[in-house]
Amino acid sequence: MRSRFLLLAGLMALGLFAAAAQAAEEVNLYSARKEELIKPLLERFTAQTGIEVNLVTGKADTLLQRLQSEGRNTPADLLLTTDAGRLHRAKEAGVLQAVQSAVLDQTIPASYRDPEGHWYGLSVRARPIMYVKGKVDPAELSTYEALADPKWKGRICIRSSENIYNQSLVASMIASNGVEATEAWARKLVANFAQPPRGGDRDQISAAAAGRCDIAIANTYYLAMMLDDADDRQRGAAERMGVFWPNQNDRGAHVNVSGAGVTAASRNKANAIKLLEFLTSDAAQQWYAETNHEYPVRDGIAWSETLEDWGQFMADAVNMGRLGELNAQALMLMDRAGWK
């Protein structure tokens, strides 16, 4: 009788252990990417590894605030968000932990990841100058700095200073030109605005196409998505725009990243790292390029046809972490320059 009891207890313990092990084969992801722009990749990851991904999507700043308020009780294992500035904020807030991965270090260029391993870039987004075809001769364009020339007065559309993409653009200029020169440039740029900043990148492109300005500063994937849009108005507006790569004779065009980091309170750290590594794989990088029209973070991955049409370009090689470090200075500078 006693032996039967011990056997039964042993089997129950094994069953509980197996159930616990099975339950542990998961990873919880907080993603600032919309579900349709990340879920197909997560499903591939689960099919390959057997690790279930529990996905929570939301606005980038809201997810960071949620992580901070949840603290050690957060269920999140991985935070995926947009812009190096936000990744840096998450690091500074203490909600990410440093991890080591030979795969990530080998596949992701040093300029696209945190030097201490708190976050890793997963895709690259460029923010060039866009111009209205037929109204602007590309030969007139050269650098971001040259947009301060009075000839562009009343001809430039760009988002507000609250937008982190613009904050990172200004931070990159501080890194290259210093605070004083960048502030002088920002004041002159503001004087050239065609309208008070409002709306998103698509709105700047649409405003230019509608004749309210001649130049728009926007991320390329917005223009690409407009070209793919079923809405004739969106597609028509995008078709009126050309892409110009600035600063090709010096530091290169401004780029940024979307990226991810393992949370400080992760209970599934190993699985979170596996998911990070998967997102830098050939298949995942190719999917980003084709579906999201973002540039792969790695060399050797084919771009989408739309990206290819806009041509090769030299990107600014400043470390993405530096953009986050200079974010506060950039925001104060923009405020002083009257960039609302």
N, C-alpha and C positions, 0 to 999 in steps of 0.2 A: 504494500500500500504506500509505504514511504517512498519507494523508488518511483512508483507511478506519479506521486505528487511532485517529486523533484524533476522528473521528466517533463511533466506538464508545465511546471514553473519555468523550466529552461526553454521550452518551446514558446511559451508566452513572452519571455524576455527577448528571445530571438525575433519574434514577430514584432514586438514593440520597437526593437532596434532597427529592423528592416523598414518599418513604417516611418521611423524618425529619419532614417537615411534617405528614404524616398521623398519625404517632405522637405528635406534640406536641398533637394535638387531643384532649386528655383533661384531667381534673382529678381529683385524689385527695382524697377526703373522709374525715376521721375524724369520726364522728358518735356522740354520746351518745344520740341518738334511736334507738329500735329500728327495724330495717329496714322493717317494715311501716308505720311512721309517717313514713317519709321517701322510700322507694324510688319510690313512684308519682310523686312530684314530680320526682325525678331522671330518671325515664324520659321525662317530658314535656319536661324541659330538653334531653335528648339528641335527642329527636325534632325540637325546634325549632331547635337549634343545630348538631347533628352532633357535639357534644363529648361523648365518653364519660366517665361518672363511675364511678370505681373507689371503691367504698364499703367502709369498715371501721367496724364498730360495736363499742361497748364501754361499760363504765361510765365516767361522766364523769371521775372522779378517775384511773382507770386510763389513760385516753387522754392526759390531761395529763402523767402520769408517763412515758408512752411517748414523747411528744413531747420531753420534757426529756432522756430517756436517748438518743434517736436524734440529737438535736442537728442539725447541718447535714446529716446523712445521711438525715434523715426523708424518706419519699416524700410525706408529707402536704402538700397545698396549702391546705387549709381545715379549720378545727376548728369543729364545730358542737356546742354544749354548752348545758346548762341552768343558769339562775340567773346574775344579774349578779356574784355573788360569785365564781363559777368563772371567768367571763370576765375579771374583774379579776385573779385569780390567774394566769391564762395570760399576761396582759399583763405583770404584774410578773415572771413567770418568764422573760420575753424570748423566748417562742416565737411571738409574734404580731408582725406589722409593721403600721405605719400605712399606710393606703391612702386615696386620694382618688377619690371618685366623685360626680359631680353628681347622678346618679340616686338614690344612697343618701342623700345630704344633703337632697334635695328630698322624698323619700318617707318617710323615717324621722324622727319627731320628735326633737328634740335630747335630750330627757330619756331616750330609749330607745337611745342610742348613745354610744360613747366619744368625748369631745370631741376626741381626737387621731386618731380613725379606726382604732384598733386592733381594734375589734369593733362589730357592729351588731345591735340587737335584731331578731328576725324574728317573734316572737309574744309576746303578753302573757298572763300567768297571774295570776289574782287569788287572794288568801288571806283570805277573809272569815270571819265567825263562822257556824258551822252549828249549828242547834238541833233538838232533838227536838220535832216537832209534837205539840201536846197537853200537853206537859210544861213547855214554856217559852213564855211570852207574848212575842212579838217586841217589845212595848212595854216590856219589862224591859231590853232591850238598847240600847246606845248607842255605846260606843267600846271599843277594845282596852283602854284604861286602866281602864275600869269593870269589867273582868273580875277586877280585884284586890279587889273588894268581898267582904267575908266571906260575903255571901249565896250566893256561888258555891262555897263550900268543899265539896270532895268531888264537884264536878259538872263538872269540865273535863278533857277528854282532848286531848292534844297530843303530837307526836313529841318525841324527845330533842334535847338541845342539839347533838348531833353532826350533825343534819340542817341542811343549808345553807339550806333554805327558812325555818326558824325563825331561823337566824342573820341572814338578811337582814331578816326582820320586826323583830328587835330592833335591827338597824342602822338601820332606817328610823325607829324610835322615838328612838334616840340622836340622829339628825339633827334631829328635831323637838323633843324634850324635854330633851336633854342626858343625860350619863352618870348623874349622881346620881339624877335623877328616874326614869330608866328602870331603874336597879338596884333602887330601892325598889319599883317596880311589879313587877319580875321576882320579887322575894322573896315578895311577896303572892300573885302568880299561882301560884308553885310550891306555896304553902300550900293552894291551892284545887284542886290536881290530884286527880282521882278515883283514879288509879293511877300507878305509876311509868311514865314514858314508855317505850313499846316499840312496835315495828312501824312501818308506813308510814301514809300518809294514809288509805288505805282501811280500815286497822285502827282508826283513831280514829273514823271514821264508823260502822263496824260495831259498835264498842264502845258508842257512844252509842245506836244503834238497838236494841242488846240490853239497854239499861237500866243499863249500868255507869257512865254519865255522862249529862249533859244537854246539854253543849256540846262541840263538836269544832272545832278550828282545822285547816283543810285547804284545799288548792288546789281550785278549782271543777272543773277538768277530771277529777279523780279521781271526784268525785260524778257528773259527767256520764257518764263511762265505766261507772260502776256501774249507772246507769239504763239503759244500752244493753246491759248484760251478759246473756248467755244463762242465767247461773246465777240461779235464782229467789231464792236467799238474798242475793246481792249486790244484785240489783234491788230486792228487798223492803226491805233495809236503807236503801238510798238514798231510797226513796219515803217513809220515815218522817222524813226530814230537810228542814228549811227553810233557806234562805240569807238571812242578814242582812248588810247592807252597813254596816260601822261607820264612825265618824268623818265622817259626811256633813255635819256642821255645822262642821267645821274643815279638816283637811288631806286627808281622803279615805281610802278603803280602800287597804290595802297591795297593791301589784302588783309583779311581777317580769317578767323576760323569758327566753326562750330566744334564743340569738343565735349569731353566728359571726364568725370573724376569719381573715384570710389569714395563713398561717404565715410565720415569719421566713425559713425556708429554701425557700419555694415555688419550684418550677421552672416552674410554669404560672400565674403571677400573674394574667395577663390573663384566663385562663379562670376562675380562682377568683373574680375580681371579677364576671365575667359571671354566674356561678352565684349569687353573693350578690344581684346585682341582680334576677335571675329570681325568687328566693325572696321578693322584696318586690313582685312584680307582682300585679295584680288576681287572676289565676287562682290563683296560689300562696297568696295571703292568704285567698282564699275557701275553698280546700281545707283549710287549717289550721283555719279556723273550723268547717267542717262535719264534718271527719273527727276532729280532735283535740280539738274543743270548747275551743280556746284563743281568746283575743280577738285580732283582727287588730292588728298594730302600727300600721296606718294607719287614718285616718278614711275613711268612705264605703264600707267593705266590710261586707256583711251578716253578722250573727252567725248561729250555728246556732239552731234553734228552741228548744233547751234553754236556751241562754244568754239568749235573748230572754225566756223565761219567768221568769228570775230578775231581770229588770228592769235599767234603766239605773242607773249609779252614778257617783259622783265618785271618781276614782283619785288617790292621792297623787302629786304631781308631782315629787317628789325625783328628781334625776338618778340613773339606775341605777348609774353609776360610783361614786357616793357610798356606795352599799351595800357595794361591794367595798372601798372605802377604810376603812370602819368595821367590816369583818368581824372583824378581830383584837380590837378593843375589845369588840365584841358577844360574842364567844366567851368572853373573860375575864370579862366581866360575868355571863354566864349561869352560869359555873363558880362565881363568888363567891356567886351567889344560890341555889346548890344545885340548879340545873336540870341533872339528870343526862342 
